[in-house]
């Protein structure tokens, strides 16, 4: 979470290192992420950039998947009869022939 990243940044860790630690420990727990950061040397800038790019790709795939699911859900919604564009059919009591005369 942004709050966890901010807290780790306030402790002196870089934003990218904080994000990397939180993702590695798979938790938003600041204490666990801090222990990880203290026990492991900082990742190289290249590694951090690759991980950032991978996060962005995962986020984009998730957004795309969410849009597909929302689209599929809206495609399966039943359309009320009065919204289909066809006029309701009701039986008439009288019948008219081509000469407009009632029978």
The first five atom37 places (N, CA, C, CB, O) and aatype in JSON, in Angstrom:
{
  "aatype": [20, 20, 20, 20, 20, 20, 20, 20, 20, 20, 20, 20, 20, 20, 20, 20, 20, 20, 20, 20, 20, 20, 20, 20, 20, 20, 20, 20, 20, 20, 20, 20, 20, 20, 20, 20, 20, 20, 20, 20, 20, 20, 20, 20, 20, 20, 20, 20, 20, 20, 20, 20, 20, 20, 20, 20, 20, 20, 20, 20, 20, 20, 20, 20, 20, 20, 20, 20, 20, 20, 20, 20, 20, 20, 20, 20, 20, 20, 20, 20, 20, 20, 20, 20, 20, 20, 20, 20, 20, 20, 20, 20, 20, 20, 20, 20, 20, 20, 20, 20, 20, 20, 20],
  "atom_mask": [
    [1, 1, 1, 1, 1],
    [1, 1, 1, 1, 1],
    [1, 1, 1, 1, 1],
    [1, 1, 1, 1, 1],
    [1, 1, 1, 1, 1],
    [1, 1, 1, 1, 1],
    [1, 1, 1, 1, 1],
    [1, 1, 1, 1, 1],
    [1, 1, 1, 1, 1],
    [1, 1, 1, 1, 1],
    [1, 1, 1, 1, 1],
    [1, 1, 1, 1, 1],
    [1, 1, 1, 1, 1],
    [1, 1, 1, 1, 1],
    [1, 1, 1, 1, 1],
    [1, 1, 1, 1, 1],
    [1, 1, 1, 1, 1],
    [1, 1, 1, 1, 1],
    [1, 1, 1, 1, 1],
    [1, 1, 1, 1, 1],
    [1, 1, 1, 1, 1],
    [1, 1, 1, 1, 1],
    [1, 1, 1, 1, 1],
    [1, 1, 1, 1, 1],
    [1, 1, 1, 1, 1],
    [1, 1, 1, 1, 1],
    [1, 1, 1, 1, 1],
    [1, 1, 1, 1, 1],
    [1, 1, 1, 1, 1],
    [1, 1, 1, 1, 1],
    [1, 1, 1, 1, 1],
    [1, 1, 1, 1, 1],
    [1, 1, 1, 1, 1],
    [1, 1, 1, 1, 1],
    [1, 1, 1, 1, 1],
    [1, 1, 1, 1, 1],
    [1, 1, 1, 1, 1],
    [1, 1, 1, 1, 1],
    [1, 1, 1, 1, 1],
    [1, 1, 1, 1, 1],
    [1, 1, 1, 1, 1],
    [1, 1, 1, 1, 1],
    [1, 1, 1, 1, 1],
    [1, 1, 1, 1, 1],
    [1, 1, 1, 1, 1],
    [1, 1, 1, 1, 1],
    [1, 1, 1, 1, 1],
    [1, 1, 1, 1, 1],
    [1, 1, 1, 1, 1],
    [1, 1, 1, 1, 1],
    [1, 1, 1, 1, 1],
    [1, 1, 1, 1, 1],
    [1, 1, 1, 1, 1],
    [1, 1, 1, 1, 1],
    [1, 1, 1, 1, 1],
    [1, 1, 1, 1, 1],
    [1, 1, 1, 1, 1],
    [1, 1, 1, 1, 1],
    [1, 1, 1, 1, 1],
    [1, 1, 1, 1, 1],
    [1, 1, 1, 1, 1],
    [1, 1, 1, 1, 1],
    [1, 1, 1, 1, 1],
    [1, 1, 1, 1, 1],
    [1, 1, 1, 1, 1],
    [1, 1, 1, 1, 1],
    [1, 1, 1, 1, 1],
    [1, 1, 1, 1, 1],
    [1, 1, 1, 1, 1],
    [1, 1, 1, 1, 1],
    [1, 1, 1, 1, 1],
    [1, 1, 1, 1, 1],
    [1, 1, 1, 1, 1],
    [1, 1, 1, 1, 1],
    [1, 1, 1, 1, 1],
    [1, 1, 1, 1, 1],
    [1, 1, 1, 1, 1],
    [1, 1, 1, 1, 1],
    [1, 1, 1, 1, 1],
    [1, 1, 1, 1, 1],
    [1, 1, 1, 1, 1],
    [1, 1, 1, 1, 1],
    [1, 1, 1, 1, 1],
    [1, 1, 1, 1, 1],
    [1, 1, 1, 1, 1],
    [1, 1, 1, 1, 1],
    [1, 1, 1, 1, 1],
    [1, 1, 1, 1, 1],
    [1, 1, 1, 1, 1],
    [1, 1, 1, 1, 1],
    [1, 1, 1, 1, 1],
    [1, 1, 1, 1, 1],
    [1, 1, 1, 1, 1],
    [1, 1, 1, 1, 1],
    [1, 1, 1, 1, 1],
    [1, 1, 1, 1, 1],
    [1, 1, 1, 1, 1],
    [1, 1, 1, 1, 1],
    [1, 1, 1, 1, 1],
    [1, 1, 1, 1, 1],
    [1, 1, 1, 1, 1],
    [1, 1, 1, 1, 1],
    [1, 1, 1, 1, 1]
  ],
  "atom_positions": [
    [[0.85, -1.19, 0.0], [0.0, 0.0, 0.0], [0.88, 1.24, 0.0], [-0.96, 0.01, 1.22], [2.06, 1.19, 0.36]],
    [[0.3, 2.34, -0.4], [1.05, 3.59, -0.45], [1.55, 3.99, 0.94], [0.19, 4.72, -1.03], [2.64, 4.54, 1.08]],
    [[0.74, 3.7, 1.95], [1.14, 4.04, 3.32], [2.39, 3.26, 3.74], [-0.01, 3.76, 4.31], [3.3, 3.81, 4.35]],
    [[2.43, 1.96, 3.4], [3.6, 1.14, 3.73], [4.84, 1.63, 2.99], [3.33, -0.34, 3.4], [5.92, 1.68, 3.57]],
    [[4.67, 1.98, 1.72], [5.8, 2.5, 0.93], [6.31, 3.79, 1.55], [5.37, 2.73, -0.55], [7.51, 4.0, 1.69]],
    [[5.37, 4.66, 1.92], [5.76, 5.94, 2.52], [6.52, 5.73, 3.84], [4.52, 6.81, 2.77], [7.52, 6.39, 4.1]],
    [[6.03, 4.82, 4.66], [6.7, 4.56, 5.94], [8.11, 4.04, 5.73], [5.9, 3.56, 6.78], [9.04, 4.46, 6.43]],
    [[8.28, 3.12, 4.78], [9.62, 2.6, 4.5], [10.52, 3.69, 3.92], [9.55, 1.41, 3.53], [11.71, 3.74, 4.23]],
    [[9.96, 4.55, 3.1], [10.74, 5.67, 2.53], [11.18, 6.61, 3.64], [9.91, 6.44, 1.48], [12.3, 7.12, 3.62]],
    [[10.3, 6.84, 4.61], [10.66, 7.71, 5.74], [11.81, 7.11, 6.56], [9.44, 7.93, 6.64], [12.55, 7.84, 7.22]],
    [[11.95, 5.79, 6.5], [13.04, 5.11, 7.23], [14.35, 5.19, 6.46], [12.67, 3.64, 7.5], [15.39, 4.77, 6.96]],
    [[14.3, 5.72, 5.23], [15.52, 5.9, 4.46], [15.67, 4.96, 3.28], [16.67, 5.73, 5.34], [16.67, 5.04, 2.56]],
    [[14.71, 4.08, 3.06], [14.77, 3.18, 1.91], [14.19, 3.9, 0.69], [14.01, 1.84, 2.18], [13.29, 4.72, 0.82]],
    [[14.72, 3.57, -0.47], [14.19, 4.19, -1.68], [12.78, 3.65, -1.95], [15.12, 3.93, -2.9], [12.41, 2.57, -1.49]],
    [[12.02, 4.43, -2.69], [10.65, 4.01, -3.03], [10.67, 2.67, -3.77], [9.94, 5.09, -3.9], [9.89, 1.77, -3.44]],
    [[11.56, 2.54, -4.76], [11.63, 1.3, -5.53], [12.04, 0.12, -4.64], [12.62, 1.45, -6.68], [11.51, -0.98, -4.8]],
    [[12.97, 0.34, -3.72], [13.37, -0.74, -2.81], [12.21, -1.12, -1.9], [14.59, -0.32, -1.97], [12.0, -2.3, -1.61]],
    [[11.46, -0.13, -1.44], [10.31, -0.41, -0.58], [9.26, -1.23, -1.32], [9.68, 0.91, -0.08], [8.74, -2.21, -0.78]],
    [[8.96, -0.84, -2.55], [7.99, -1.59, -3.36], [8.5, -3.0, -3.6], [7.73, -0.87, -4.72], [7.74, -3.97, -3.47]],
    [[9.77, -3.13, -3.95], [10.37, -4.44, -4.2], [10.26, -5.32, -2.96], [11.85, -4.28, -4.63], [9.91, -6.5, -3.06]],
    [[10.56, -4.77, -1.8], [10.51, -5.55, -0.56], [9.08, -5.99, -0.25], [11.07, -4.74, 0.62], [8.84, -7.14, 0.11]],
    [[8.13, -5.07, -0.38], [6.73, -5.41, -0.09], [6.22, -6.49, -1.04], [5.84, -4.16, -0.2], [5.48, -7.38, -0.62]],
    [[6.62, -6.43, -2.29], [6.21, -7.47, -3.24], [6.91, -8.79, -2.96], [6.5, -7.02, -4.68], [6.3, -9.85, -3.08]],
    [[8.17, -8.73, -2.58], [8.92, -9.96, -2.32], [8.36, -10.7, -1.11], [10.41, -9.63, -2.1], [8.23, -11.92, -1.13]],
    [[8.03, -9.96, -0.06], [7.5, -10.62, 1.14], [6.0, -10.87, 1.03], [7.79, -9.77, 2.39], [5.39, -11.49, 1.9]],
    [[5.41, -10.38, -0.07], [3.97, -10.56, -0.34], [3.12, -10.13, 0.85], [3.68, -12.02, -0.69], [2.22, -10.85, 1.29]],
    [[3.44, -8.94, 1.35], [2.72, -8.41, 2.51], [2.85, -6.9, 2.53], [3.25, -9.04, 3.83], [3.82, -6.34, 2.0]],
    [[1.88, -6.24, 3.14], [1.98, -4.79, 3.35], [2.49, -4.5, 4.76], [0.6, -4.12, 3.12], [2.44, -3.35, 5.21]],
    [[2.97, -5.52, 5.44], [3.49, -5.36, 6.79], [4.85, -4.68, 6.72], [3.58, -6.73, 7.53], [5.81, -5.23, 6.18]],
    [[4.93, -3.47, 7.27], [6.15, -2.66, 7.19], [7.3, -3.35, 7.92], [5.91, -1.26, 7.78], [8.44, -3.31, 7.45]],
    [[7.03, -3.95, 9.05], [8.1, -4.58, 9.84], [8.74, -5.74, 9.07], [7.56, -5.08, 11.18], [9.96, -5.89, 9.07]],
    [[7.91, -6.56, 8.43], [8.44, -7.69, 7.66], [9.26, -7.18, 6.48], [7.29, -8.6, 7.17], [10.34, -7.69, 6.2]],
    [[8.74, -6.17, 5.78], [9.46, -5.61, 4.64], [10.77, -4.97, 5.1], [8.58, -4.57, 3.91], [11.78, -5.08, 4.41]],
    [[10.76, -4.31, 6.26], [11.97, -3.68, 6.77], [13.01, -4.75, 7.11], [11.66, -2.82, 8.02], [14.2, -4.58, 6.82]],
    [[12.57, -5.84, 7.73], [13.5, -6.94, 8.03], [14.12, -7.48, 6.74], [12.79, -8.07, 8.8], [15.32, -7.77, 6.69]],
    [[13.3, -7.63, 5.71], [13.8, -8.11, 4.42], [14.85, -7.14, 3.88], [12.65, -8.28, 3.41], [15.93, -7.56, 3.45]],
    [[14.53, -5.83, 3.9], [15.46, -4.83, 3.38], [16.79, -4.82, 4.14], [14.83, -3.45, 3.43], [17.85, -4.64, 3.54]],
    [[16.72, -5.0, 5.44], [17.95, -4.99, 6.25], [18.77, -6.27, 6.03], [17.6, -4.83, 7.73], [20.0, -6.24, 6.15]],
    [[18.1, -7.38, 5.73], [18.8, -8.66, 5.57], [19.33, -8.87, 4.16], [17.87, -9.79, 5.94], [20.19, -9.72, 3.95]],
    [[18.81, -8.11, 3.19], [19.22, -8.31, 1.79], [19.78, -7.01, 1.24], [18.01, -8.79, 0.93], [19.21, -5.94, 1.44]],
    [[20.89, -7.1, 0.54], [21.46, -5.87, -0.04], [20.5, -5.3, -1.07], [22.84, -6.15, -0.69], [19.71, -6.03, -1.68]],
    [[20.56, -3.99, -1.26], [19.66, -3.37, -2.24], [19.89, -3.95, -3.63], [19.87, -1.83, -2.27], [21.01, -4.28, -4.02]],
    [[18.8, -4.08, -4.37], [18.89, -4.56, -5.75], [19.54, -3.49, -6.61], [17.49, -4.94, -6.3], [19.49, -2.3, -6.3]],
    [[20.14, -3.94, -7.7], [20.77, -3.0, -8.62], [19.68, -2.18, -9.31], [21.65, -3.74, -9.67], [18.53, -2.62, -9.39]],
    [[20.03, -0.99, -9.81], [19.04, -0.18, -10.52], [18.42, -0.92, -11.71], [19.68, 1.11, -11.0], [17.24, -0.77, -11.99]],
    [[19.22, -1.73, -12.41], [18.7, -2.49, -13.53], [17.66, -3.52, -13.09], [19.84, -3.2, -14.26], [16.63, -3.69, -13.75]],
    [[17.93, -4.19, -11.97], [16.98, -5.17, -11.44], [15.7, -4.48, -11.0], [17.59, -5.95, -10.25], [14.6, -4.96, -11.27]],
    [[15.84, -3.34, -10.34], [14.67, -2.59, -9.9], [13.83, -2.14, -11.1], [15.08, -1.37, -9.07], [12.6, -2.18, -11.04]],
    [[14.49, -1.72, -12.18], [13.77, -1.28, -13.38], [13.04, -2.45, -14.03], [14.73, -0.63, -14.39], [11.9, -2.3, -14.47]],
    [[13.69, -3.61, -14.1], [13.03, -4.79, -14.67], [11.81, -5.18, -13.84], [14.01, -5.99, -14.75], [10.77, -5.52, -14.39]],
    [[11.94, -5.12, -12.54], [10.81, -5.46, -11.68], [9.69, -4.44, -11.81], [11.26, -5.55, -10.21], [8.51, -4.8, -11.8]],
    [[10.06, -3.15, -11.95], [9.04, -2.12, -12.12], [8.29, -2.34, -13.44], [9.69, -0.71, -12.1], [7.06, -2.23, -13.49]],
    [[9.03, -2.67, -14.5], [8.4, -2.92, -15.79], [7.49, -4.15, -15.71], [9.48, -3.13, -16.89], [6.4, -4.15, -16.3]],
    [[7.92, -5.18, -15.0], [7.09, -6.38, -14.85], [5.81, -6.06, -14.07], [7.88, -7.5, -14.14], [4.74, -6.57, -14.4]],
    [[5.92, -5.22, -13.05], [4.72, -4.8, -12.28], [3.75, -4.06, -13.19], [5.12, -3.89, -11.09], [2.54, -4.29, -13.14]],
    [[4.28, -3.17, -14.02], [3.44, -2.4, -14.93], [2.75, -3.31, -15.94], [4.28, -1.33, -15.66], [1.57, -3.12, -16.24]],
    [[3.45, -4.29, -16.45], [2.85, -5.25, -17.39], [1.74, -6.04, -16.7], [3.92, -6.2, -17.96], [0.67, -6.25, -17.28]],
    [[1.99, -6.49, -15.46], [0.95, -7.23, -14.72], [-0.26, -6.35, -14.51], [1.49, -7.73, -13.37], [-1.39, -6.82, -14.65]],
    [[-0.05, -5.08, -14.17], [-1.16, -4.16, -13.93], [-1.97, -3.96, -15.22], [-0.63, -2.8, -13.41], [-3.2, -3.96, -15.18]],
    [[-1.28, -3.79, -16.34], [-1.98, -3.61, -17.61], [-2.76, -4.85, -18.01], [-0.98, -3.24, -18.71], [-3.89, -4.76, -18.5]],
    [[-2.15, -6.04, -17.81], [-2.87, -7.28, -18.13], [-4.11, -7.42, -17.25], [-1.95, -8.51, -17.94], [-5.17, -7.83, -17.73]],
    [[-3.99, -7.07, -15.97], [-5.12, -7.17, -15.06], [-6.24, -6.21, -15.47], [-4.68, -6.87, -13.62], [-7.41, -6.57, -15.44]],
    [[-5.87, -5.0, -15.87], [-6.88, -4.03, -16.32], [-7.57, -4.53, -17.58], [-6.23, -2.66, -16.56], [-8.78, -4.4, -17.72]],
    [[-6.79, -5.08, -18.5], [-7.36, -5.6, -19.74], [-8.29, -6.76, -19.45], [-6.25, -6.05, -20.7], [-9.38, -6.85, -20.03]],
    [[-7.88, -7.65, -18.56], [-8.73, -8.78, -18.18], [-10.01, -8.29, -17.51], [-7.97, -9.74, -17.24], [-11.09, -8.82, -17.78]],
    [[-9.91, -7.29, -16.65], [-11.09, -6.74, -15.99], [-12.06, -6.15, -17.0], [-10.69, -5.68, -14.97], [-13.27, -6.34, -16.89]],
    [[-11.52, -5.43, -18.01], [-12.39, -4.85, -19.03], [-13.09, -5.94, -19.84], [-11.58, -3.94, -19.97], [-14.27, -5.81, -20.15]],
    [[-12.36, -7.02, -20.18], [-12.97, -8.12, -20.92], [-14.08, -8.77, -20.1], [-11.9, -9.17, -21.31], [-15.14, -9.1, -20.64]],
    [[-13.85, -8.96, -18.8], [-14.86, -9.56, -17.95], [-16.08, -8.67, -17.83], [-14.28, -9.85, -16.56], [-17.21, -9.15, -17.86]],
    [[-15.86, -7.36, -17.69], [-16.99, -6.43, -17.61], [-17.77, -6.42, -18.91], [-16.49, -5.01, -17.28], [-19.0, -6.36, -18.9]],
    [[-17.06, -6.48, -20.03], [-17.72, -6.49, -21.34], [-18.53, -7.77, -21.51], [-16.69, -6.35, -22.47], [-19.66, -7.73, -22.0]],
    [[-17.95, -8.89, -21.12], [-18.66, -10.17, -21.25], [-19.89, -10.18, -20.35], [-17.72, -11.35, -20.89], [-20.93, -10.71, -20.73]],
    [[-19.78, -9.6, -19.16], [-20.92, -9.56, -18.24], [-22.03, -8.69, -18.8], [-20.48, -9.05, -16.86], [-23.2, -9.02, -18.66]],
    [[-21.68, -7.57, -19.44], [-22.72, -6.7, -19.99], [-23.34, -7.31, -21.24], [-22.13, -5.32, -20.32], [-24.5, -7.04, -21.54]],
    [[-22.58, -8.14, -21.97], [-23.13, -8.81, -23.15], [-24.15, -9.87, -22.78], [-22.01, -9.43, -23.96], [-25.02, -10.2, -23.59]],
    [[-24.05, -10.41, -21.58], [-24.97, -11.48, -21.18], [-26.16, -10.96, -20.4], [-24.23, -12.5, -20.35], [-27.02, -11.75, -19.99]],
    [[-26.24, -9.66, -20.18], [-27.37, -9.08, -19.47], [-28.62, -9.19, -20.33], [-27.1, -7.59, -19.09], [-28.57, -8.85, -21.51]],
    [[-29.73, -9.67, -19.78], [-30.96, -9.75, -20.58], [-31.46, -8.35, -20.92], [-32.05, -10.55, -19.84], [-31.38, -7.43, -20.11]],
    [[-31.97, -8.22, -22.12], [-32.5, -6.94, -22.57], [-34.0, -6.95, -22.33], [-32.16, -6.68, -24.08], [-34.69, -7.84, -22.81]],
    [[-34.51, -5.96, -21.59], [-35.95, -5.91, -21.36], [-36.69, -5.8, -22.69], [-36.32, -4.73, -20.44], [-36.18, -5.18, -23.62]],
    [[-37.9, -6.4, -22.79], [-38.63, -6.41, -24.07], [-38.85, -5.03, -24.65], [-39.96, -7.08, -23.89], [-38.76, -4.87, -25.86]],
    [[-39.12, -4.02, -23.84], [-39.4, -2.69, -24.38], [-38.14, -1.97, -24.84], [-40.11, -1.86, -23.33], [-38.24, -0.87, -25.38]],
    [[-36.98, -2.57, -24.66], [-35.73, -1.94, -25.1], [-35.13, -2.65, -26.31], [-34.72, -1.92, -23.97], [-34.01, -2.35, -26.71]],
    [[-35.84, -3.58, -26.89], [-35.31, -4.33, -28.02], [-35.51, -3.62, -29.35], [-35.94, -5.68, -28.08], [-34.92, -4.01, -30.36]],
    [[-36.33, -2.58, -29.36], [-36.54, -1.84, -30.59], [-37.76, -2.29, -31.36], [-35.34, -1.97, -31.46], [-38.17, -1.61, -32.29]],
    [[-38.36, -3.42, -30.99], [-39.56, -3.84, -31.71], [-40.79, -3.46, -30.88], [-39.53, -5.38, -31.99], [-40.77, -3.49, -29.65]],
    [[-41.84, -3.1, -31.57], [-43.06, -2.66, -30.89], [-43.74, -3.86, -30.27], [-44.01, -1.94, -31.87], [-43.7, -4.96, -30.82]],
    [[-44.37, -3.66, -29.12], [-45.08, -4.77, -28.5], [-46.25, -5.19, -29.38], [-45.56, -4.38, -27.09], [-46.94, -4.36, -29.97]],
    [[-46.47, -6.46, -29.44], [-47.59, -6.96, -30.24], [-48.75, -7.26, -29.32], [-47.18, -8.22, -31.05], [-48.61, -7.96, -28.32]],
    [[-49.89, -6.72, -29.68], [-51.1, -6.97, -28.92], [-52.19, -7.36, -29.9], [-51.52, -5.72, -28.09], [-52.29, -6.78, -30.98]],
    [[-53.0, -8.34, -29.54], [-54.06, -8.75, -30.46], [-55.08, -7.63, -30.59], [-54.75, -10.05, -29.97], [-55.4, -6.94, -29.62]],
    [[-55.59, -7.46, -31.8], [-56.61, -6.44, -32.0], [-57.98, -7.1, -32.01], [-56.37, -5.64, -33.32], [-58.12, -8.28, -32.36]],
    [[-58.99, -6.33, -31.62], [-60.36, -6.85, -31.58], [-61.01, -6.82, -32.95], [-61.2, -6.07, -30.59], [-61.94, -7.57, -33.21]],
    [[-60.52, -5.97, -33.8], [-61.13, -5.85, -35.13], [-60.09, -6.14, -36.18], [-61.75, -4.46, -35.35], [-58.89, -5.99, -35.94]],
    [[-60.54, -6.54, -37.32], [-59.66, -6.82, -38.43], [-60.05, -5.91, -39.59], [-59.73, -8.32, -38.85], [-61.23, -5.77, -39.9]],
    [[-59.08, -5.3, -40.22], [-59.37, -4.45, -41.38], [-58.74, -5.1, -42.6], [-58.84, -2.97, -41.18], [-57.63, -5.64, -42.52]],
    [[-59.45, -5.05, -43.71], [-58.88, -5.57, -44.94], [-58.16, -4.45, -45.67], [-59.97, -6.21, -45.84], [-58.01, -3.35, -45.12]],
    [[-57.72, -4.69, -46.85], [-56.95, -3.71, -47.6], [-57.74, -2.47, -47.94], [-56.43, -4.33, -48.86], [-57.14, -1.45, -48.25]],
    [[-59.05, -2.52, -47.9], [-59.9, -1.36, -48.22], [-60.23, -0.56, -46.98], [-61.19, -1.81, -48.91], [-61.08, 0.33, -47.03]],
    [[-59.57, -0.86, -45.85], [-59.81, -0.19, -44.57], [-61.25, -0.31, -44.09], [-59.45, 1.25, -44.69], [-61.76, 0.59, -43.43]],
    [[-61.9, -1.39, -44.42], [-63.23, -1.62, -43.93], [-63.17, -2.65, -42.84], [-64.18, -2.05, -45.05], [-62.52, -3.69, -42.97]],
    [[-63.86, -2.36, -41.74], [-63.88, -3.3, -40.63], [-64.73, -4.5, -40.97], [-64.39, -2.63, -39.36], [-65.73, -4.37, -41.68]],
    [[-64.35, -5.66, -40.48], [-65.14, -6.87, -40.67], [-65.5, -7.45, -39.35], [-64.39, -7.88, -41.52], [-66.17, -8.48, -39.29]]
  ]
}
